[in-house]
Amino acid sequence: MDQERINIYEMLGISEEVLRFAEPILDSIKDRFEAIDRTAELNQLRVIEAMQYAHVGEANLKGTTGYGYDDIGRDGLETVYARYFHTEDALVRPQITCGTHALGIALSGNLRPGQKMLCISGAPYDTLEEVIGIRKSRGSLAEYGISYGQIDLLPGDQFDLESIRKALTQDAEHKIHLVEMQRSIGYCLRHALSMDQIREAIETVKSVRPDVICMIDNCYGEFTETREPSDCGADMVVGSLIKNPGGGLAPLGGYIAGTKECVENAAVRLITPGLGKEVGASLDVLPSFYQGFFEGPVVTAAALKGALFAAACYEKLGFTCLPSSTDPRHDIVQSITFGTPEGVIAFCQGIQAAAPVDSFVSCEPAPMPGYDSDVIMAAGAFVSGSSMELSADGPIRPPYTVYFQGGLTWPHAKLGILKTLQNMHERNLVRLP
């Protein structure tokens, strides 16, 4: 490493010892970086094709107020999403506040009292537990008479296809109306689901019950492969715009892409019966929504490089990382198990210290809405809470695992990991070889 770069890293608090540790690791993963760039190129071209197909023009970037009738920018954006995801329709709105909200809308819009949803990828993400009613909560699906079933993944993080077939076959009253899969890992120690796995699971469901809706929680997974779940037969894919598809520019929002019926059902739940997709002003967010989606593939590539670098570094130090530095990548989340709360806290505080915003803040564990244990969250972001920007978080509970994701640029993701190593090294939580 040249002296000029060493000097600027030293100004940012990174020692030569940490840089010497990291350099050979970076050399060892260059081929993986090239593969990530190839995926980003293909997905970037697909996004451009979708925008050209939708005839996106300057007028699409102008927002509306009030009811939002005849909002060509909003409607054009939804055409772009439907084209990219190869679906009949899409709902992409600033009125969707977060990924959990998008999932809640998709579920409540497409399930009716007396019906049942079946999660076949194990327990859903913590914040969905209250939406479903696994943990009692006001307004949950359970309060409306919608029941819940769950099939855990097999060892090796494979779908239990036999149990899925059995559950659907034995559902004599056809109560199971929707099957849900979570692509990313959430706060579970497992691998993200690949498109091949999702395709096989959907084919299994449809072979027994073609009428059952297959819905994928796509958060953190967009642009990480050259296919999306909708290319593998999913009826609905759902995600957040302050993750991958917002490209770090969208200030809020979420999307639901899928069949026309599923999307319209969700729109009616988001807005109100009788109005559906026809209303909902876009205000002044359309430029960030369009440009964020345009930049999403390359921003996701930067986040994937950061995740891979983190895994390679912390594996070398003896910690368990999922996925490993040699595993295929199907989302941007990297889990690292430290075994102690001190490790999780030190890592998150290192990420915070590398931020362009609020770098001087020391994050600490605290109660968080929707979680059943204290959570520490590091995110010095331009968009509050954006996990597409460099961030890390984790529940303070055994086995004390941190979940790292994001990074709008590769240099920033790299700095974040170096800062965690420096932090851990100075606190004697790791010994650099």
C-alpha positions in Angstrom: 0.0 0.0 0.0 1.4 3.4 -0.9 2.3 5.9 1.7 -0.4 8.4 0.8 -3.2 5.9 1.5 -1.4 4.7 4.7 -1.4 8.4 5.8 -5.1 9.0 5.2 -6.1 5.7 6.9 -4.0 6.7 9.9 -5.9 10.0 10.0 -9.1 7.9 10.2 -7.6 5.9 13.1 -6.5 2.7 11.2 -3.0 1.5 12.2 -0.4 0.0 9.8 -0.8 -3.3 11.7 -4.5 -3.6 10.7 -3.7 -2.6 7.1 -1.0 -5.2 6.9 -3.4 -7.8 8.1 -6.0 -6.9 5.6 -3.9 -6.5 2.4 -3.3 -10.2 1.7 -7.0 -11.0 2.4 -8.1 -8.4 -0.2 -5.7 -10.0 -2.7 -7.3 -13.4 -2.1 -10.8 -12.3 -2.9 -10.2 -10.3 -6.1 -11.8 -13.1 -8.3 -14.9 -13.0 -6.2 -15.1 -9.2 -6.7 -14.9 -9.6 -10.4 -17.9 -12.0 -10.3 -19.9 -9.5 -8.3 -19.2 -6.8 -10.8 -20.4 -9.1 -13.7 -23.7 -9.6 -11.9 -24.0 -5.9 -11.3 -23.4 -5.1 -14.9 -26.2 -7.5 -16.1 -28.7 -6.2 -13.5 -27.8 -2.6 -14.4 -28.6 -3.3 -18.0 -31.9 -4.9 -17.0 -32.9 -1.8 -15.0 -32.0 0.5 -17.9 -34.1 -1.7 -20.3 -37.0 -1.5 -17.8 -36.8 2.3 -17.7 -36.6 2.6 -21.5 -39.5 0.2 -21.8 -41.6 2.4 -19.5 -40.6 5.5 -21.6 -39.3 7.3 -18.5 -39.0 11.0 -19.3 -38.4 14.2 -17.4 -42.1 14.5 -16.7 -41.9 11.3 -14.7 -39.7 13.0 -12.2 -42.4 15.6 -11.2 -44.4 14.7 -8.2 -48.1 15.3 -7.3 -49.9 16.4 -4.1 -53.4 15.7 -2.7 -55.1 12.6 -4.1 -52.4 12.0 -6.7 -54.8 11.3 -9.5 -53.1 10.7 -12.9 -49.6 10.6 -11.4 -47.6 9.6 -14.4 -44.4 9.4 -12.4 -45.8 7.0 -9.9 -47.5 4.9 -12.5 -44.3 4.9 -14.7 -42.2 3.8 -11.7 -44.5 0.9 -11.0 -44.2 -0.1 -14.7 -40.4 -0.1 -14.3 -40.6 -2.4 -11.3 -43.1 -4.7 -12.9 -40.8 -4.9 -16.0 -37.7 -5.6 -14.0 -39.3 -8.2 -11.8 -41.2 -9.7 -14.8 -44.5 -9.4 -13.0 -48.0 -8.3 -14.1 -48.1 -5.3 -11.8 -46.3 -3.5 -8.9 -47.0 -1.2 -6.0 -44.2 1.2 -5.2 -45.2 3.9 -2.8 -43.7 6.4 -0.3 -46.8 5.6 1.8 -45.2 2.2 2.6 -43.1 3.1 5.6 -40.7 0.1 5.8 -40.1 -3.5 4.8 -42.2 -4.8 7.6 -45.1 -2.5 6.6 -44.8 -3.8 3.0 -45.0 -7.4 4.2 -47.9 -6.6 6.5 -49.8 -5.0 3.6 -49.1 -7.9 1.3 -50.2 -10.4 3.9 -53.3 -8.6 5.2 -54.4 -7.7 1.7 -54.3 -11.3 0.4 -55.5 -13.2 3.4 -59.1 -13.4 4.8 -60.5 -14.6 8.1 -60.5 -18.4 8.4 -57.5 -18.7 6.0 -54.0 -19.7 7.0 -50.5 -18.6 6.1 -47.6 -21.1 6.1 -44.0 -20.0 6.6 -41.8 -22.7 5.0 -38.4 -21.1 5.7 -38.6 -21.3 9.5 -39.5 -18.5 11.8 -40.0 -15.1 10.1 -38.0 -11.9 11.0 -38.6 -10.6 14.5 -40.8 -7.7 13.5 -43.2 -9.9 11.6 -44.0 -11.9 14.7 -46.4 -9.2 15.9 -47.8 -8.7 12.4 -48.7 -12.3 12.3 -49.7 -12.7 15.9 -47.0 -15.1 17.0 -46.4 -12.5 19.7 -49.6 -11.0 20.8 -50.1 -7.5 19.3 -53.0 -5.2 18.6 -54.3 -5.5 15.0 -52.4 -8.7 14.2 -53.5 -11.2 11.6 -54.4 -13.6 14.4 -57.0 -11.0 15.7 -58.7 -11.3 12.4 -58.9 -15.0 12.5 -56.0 -15.8 10.2 -54.0 -18.7 11.5 -50.3 -19.5 11.1 -48.2 -22.5 10.5 -44.4 -23.0 10.2 -42.1 -25.5 8.6 -38.5 -25.2 9.6 -35.6 -25.7 7.2 -33.7 -28.9 7.2 -30.0 -29.2 8.2 -28.0 -27.5 5.6 -30.6 -24.8 5.2 -32.7 -26.8 2.7 -36.4 -26.7 2.3 -38.3 -29.6 3.9 -40.1 -30.5 0.7 -41.7 -33.6 2.1 -43.2 -31.7 5.0 -44.4 -29.0 2.7 -46.2 -31.5 0.5 -47.7 -33.2 3.5 -49.0 -30.0 5.0 -50.7 -29.0 1.8 -52.0 -32.4 1.0 -53.5 -32.8 4.5 -55.1 -29.3 4.3 -58.5 -30.9 3.4 -60.5 -27.6 4.0 -58.0 -25.6 1.9 -57.3 -23.2 4.7 -53.7 -22.6 3.6 -54.0 -19.7 1.2 -50.5 -18.2 1.2 -47.0 -19.7 1.6 -44.3 -17.3 2.7 -40.6 -17.6 2.3 -37.9 -15.3 3.7 -35.0 -15.0 1.3 -32.6 -13.3 3.7 -31.4 -14.6 7.1 -33.0 -12.1 9.5 -31.6 -12.8 12.9 -31.2 -16.5 12.2 -27.9 -18.3 11.8 -28.5 -19.8 8.4 -27.7 -19.1 4.7 -29.8 -16.9 2.6 -32.1 -18.8 0.1 -30.8 -19.1 -3.5 -33.0 -18.7 -6.5 -32.7 -22.4 -7.3 -34.0 -23.3 -3.8 -36.9 -20.9 -4.1 -37.8 -22.2 -7.5 -37.8 -25.8 -6.2 -40.0 -24.9 -3.2 -42.5 -23.0 -5.4 -42.7 -25.9 -7.8 -43.4 -28.2 -4.9 -46.2 -25.9 -3.6 -47.8 -25.5 -7.0 -47.6 -29.2 -7.8 -49.9 -29.9 -4.9 -52.0 -26.7 -4.7 -51.7 -24.4 -7.7 -54.1 -21.9 -6.1 -51.9 -21.2 -3.1 -50.1 -17.8 -3.3 -46.3 -18.0 -3.0 -44.9 -14.8 -1.4 -41.2 -14.0 -1.0 -39.8 -11.6 1.6 -37.1 -10.2 -0.8 -35.5 -7.7 1.6 -31.7 -7.6 1.2 -31.8 -9.9 -1.8 -32.5 -7.7 -4.8 -29.7 -7.5 -7.4 -27.5 -10.1 -5.6 -28.2 -12.7 -8.4 -29.2 -12.3 -12.0 -32.7 -13.7 -11.2 -35.4 -12.6 -8.8 -37.9 -14.8 -7.0 -40.6 -13.7 -9.5 -38.4 -15.3 -12.2 -38.8 -18.5 -10.3 -42.6 -18.6 -10.1 -43.3 -16.3 -7.0 -46.8 -14.7 -7.0 -45.5 -11.8 -4.9 -42.1 -10.3 -4.1 -41.9 -7.7 -1.3 -39.2 -5.4 -0.1 -38.1 -2.1 1.2 -36.7 0.9 -0.7 -34.2 1.8 2.1 -32.5 -1.4 1.2 -31.1 -2.6 -2.1 -33.7 -1.3 -4.7 -33.5 2.3 -3.3 -29.8 2.5 -4.0 -29.2 4.5 -0.9 -31.1 7.5 -2.4 -34.8 6.6 -1.6 -35.7 8.3 1.7 -38.5 5.9 2.5 -40.9 3.5 0.8 -41.5 -0.1 -0.2 -42.6 -2.2 -3.1 -44.8 -5.2 -3.8 -44.4 -6.8 -7.3 -46.5 -9.7 -8.5 -49.8 -10.8 -10.1 -52.3 -8.1 -10.8 -54.7 -9.6 -8.3 -52.2 -9.8 -5.5 -50.9 -6.3 -6.1 -54.4 -4.8 -6.3 -55.4 -6.6 -3.0 -52.3 -5.1 -1.3 -53.2 -1.6 -2.8 -56.7 -1.8 -1.4 -55.2 -2.6 2.0 -52.6 0.2 1.8 -55.1 2.9 0.6 -58.7 1.9 1.1 -61.4 -0.2 -0.7 -62.7 1.4 -3.8 -59.6 3.6 -4.4 -56.7 1.1 -4.5 -53.8 2.1 -6.8 -55.6 5.1 -8.3 -54.7 7.5 -5.4 -51.5 8.2 -3.5 -49.5 11.4 -4.2 -45.8 10.9 -4.9 -44.9 14.4 -3.5 -41.2 15.1 -4.3 -39.7 11.6 -3.9 -39.8 10.4 -7.5 -36.3 11.5 -8.6 -34.8 9.5 -5.7 -37.0 6.5 -6.4 -36.0 6.4 -10.0 -32.3 7.2 -9.6 -32.1 4.9 -6.5 -33.4 1.9 -8.6 -31.1 2.9 -11.4 -28.1 2.8 -9.1 -29.3 -0.1 -7.0 -27.2 -2.9 -8.8 -23.9 -1.1 -8.4 -24.6 -0.1 -4.8 -25.6 -3.7 -4.0 -22.3 -4.8 -5.5 -20.4 -2.5 -3.1 -22.4 -4.0 -0.2 -21.6 -7.5 -1.4 -17.9 -6.7 -1.5 -18.0 -5.4 2.0 -19.8 -8.5 3.3 -17.3 -10.8 1.6 -14.3 -8.8 3.0 -15.8 -9.0 6.5 -16.2 -12.7 6.2 -12.7 -13.3 5.0 -11.2 -11.1 7.7 -13.1 -12.5 10.7 -12.8 -16.1 9.5 -9.1 -15.7 9.6 -9.4 -14.5 13.2 -11.3 -17.7 14.1 -14.9 -16.5 14.2 -17.9 -18.3 12.6 -19.2 -16.4 9.6 -22.4 -17.1 7.6 -22.1 -17.1 4.7 -18.4 -18.0 4.7 -15.9 -16.2 2.4 -16.2 -19.1 -0.1 -20.0 -19.5 -0.1 -22.2 -18.2 -2.9 -24.0 -14.9 -1.9 -27.8 -14.5 -2.1 -28.2 -11.4 0.1 -26.1 -8.6 1.4 -26.2 -9.6 5.1 -23.1 -11.0 6.8 -23.4 -12.6 10.2 -20.4 -13.0 12.5 -20.7 -14.8 15.8 -18.5 -13.5 18.5 -19.9 -15.5 21.5 -19.8 -12.5 23.8 -21.9 -9.2 24.0 -18.6 -7.3 24.1 -17.7 -8.5 20.6 -21.1 -7.5 19.1 -20.9 -4.0 20.8 -17.3 -3.4 19.8 -18.0 -4.3 16.1 -21.1 -2.1 15.9 -19.2 0.8 17.5 -16.5 0.4 14.9 -19.0 0.6 12.1 -20.5 3.7 13.7 -17.1 5.3 14.0 -16.5 4.9 10.3 -19.8 6.7 9.3 -19.9 10.0 7.4 -22.8 11.0 9.6 -22.8 10.7 13.5 -19.4 9.1 13.6 -18.9 10.7 17.0 -21.9 8.9 18.5 -21.3 5.7 20.5 -24.2 3.3 19.9 -25.3 1.1 22.8 -27.8 -1.7 23.2 -31.4 -0.6 24.0 -35.0 -1.8 23.7 -36.4 -1.5 20.2 -40.1 -1.6 19.0 -40.9 -5.0 17.4 -38.0 -6.9 19.1 -38.1 -9.1 22.2 -34.6 -8.3 23.4 -32.2 -5.3 23.6 -30.7 -4.5 20.2 -27.7 -2.5 19.2 -27.8 -0.7 15.9 -25.0 1.2 14.2 -25.9 3.4 11.2 -24.5 6.8 10.6 -26.6 7.3 7.5 -27.9 10.0 5.2 -31.3 8.2 5.3 -32.3 7.4 8.9 -32.4 3.6 9.4 -31.2 2.8 5.9 -29.6 -0.6 6.0 -28.4 -0.1 2.4 -25.9 2.3 3.9 -23.1 0.9 6.0 -24.7 -0.5 9.1 -24.6 -3.3 11.7 -26.9 -4.5 14.3 -27.8 -7.5 16.5 -29.8 -8.6 19.4 -28.0 -8.9 22.7 -28.7 -12.6 23.3 -26.7 -15.8 22.8 -24.8 -16.7 20.7 -24.1 -13.0 20.3 -24.1 -12.6 16.6 -23.7 -9.3 14.7 -25.4 -8.7 11.3 -23.5 -6.5 9.0 -24.8 -5.1 5.8 -24.7 -2.2 3.3 -22.1 0.3 2.1 -23.0 2.7 -0.7 -19.4 2.5 -2.0 -16.8 -0.2 -1.7 -14.2 2.2 -0.2 -16.6 3.1 2.6 -17.5 -0.6 3.3 -13.8 -1.4 3.4 -13.1 1.4 5.9 -16.0 0.2 8.1 -14.5 -3.3 8.3 -11.0 -1.9 9.0 -12.5 0.2 11.7 -14.1 -2.8 13.4 -10.8 -4.6 13.3 -9.0 -1.7 14.8 -11.7 -1.4 17.5 -11.6 -5.1 18.4 -7.8 -5.1 18.4 -7.5 -2.1 20.7 -9.9 -3.7 23.2 -8.0 -7.0 23.1 -11.0 -8.9 21.6 -8.9 -10.1 18.7 -5.3 -10.9 18.2 -4.0 -10.0 14.7 -1.6 -12.6 13.3 
